[in-house]
Amino acid sequence: MSGTLAPSTPTNRRLSGITAASVNGTAISVIEFAWDPANVENTTVSSLSGVDGYDQKPVAPYISGKFRDTAANRVTSFTGMSNATVVFLLANGKQIVGHNLWYVGRPGVNGADAGFDFRFEGVAGTIMEIMAGASA
């Protein structure tokens, strides 16, 4: 195998890593994050005689993780936040956009790394995955 790429091979294969985030239009440093757009969760239902089927329950879609506390943001502003717009620009070119989200939980700032936890939740359809090159 040679060290050169075939003409049709993409040169940008970055899948993860560099990420930019904003909350209500204000940029914020991201340590880590996860997101889940699901609005239902299926669970297998079984009995002593075997698998009977499944049940389905609603769940709140979310964006969660850890932000860095900097001089540019106020951690105390997160706890009362509702109707928030949260945007993540991913290394692979996708955007994760949440509209009309509310903050859940407590931030709990860590003194060792200045990180604090966040979790924004919403209702079905409030978190969108926008593919690279597409518009919302």
FENJOFEN-V389140 format. One record per helix or strand of 2 or more residues. SS is the DSSP state (a for helix, b for strand). FROM is the first residue (numbers start at 0). LEN is the number of residues. If there is no record, write none. Layout:
# FENJOFEN-V389140
ss:SS from:FROM len:LEN
ss:SS from:FROM len:LEN
This chain:
# FENJOFEN-V389140
ss:b from:19 len:4
ss:b from:25 len:3
ss:b from:29 len:7
ss:b from:39 len:8
ss:b from:49 len:9
ss:b from:61 len:7
ss:a from:74 len:3
ss:b from:83 len:6
ss:b from:94 len:9
ss:b from:114 len:7
ss:b from:126 len:4
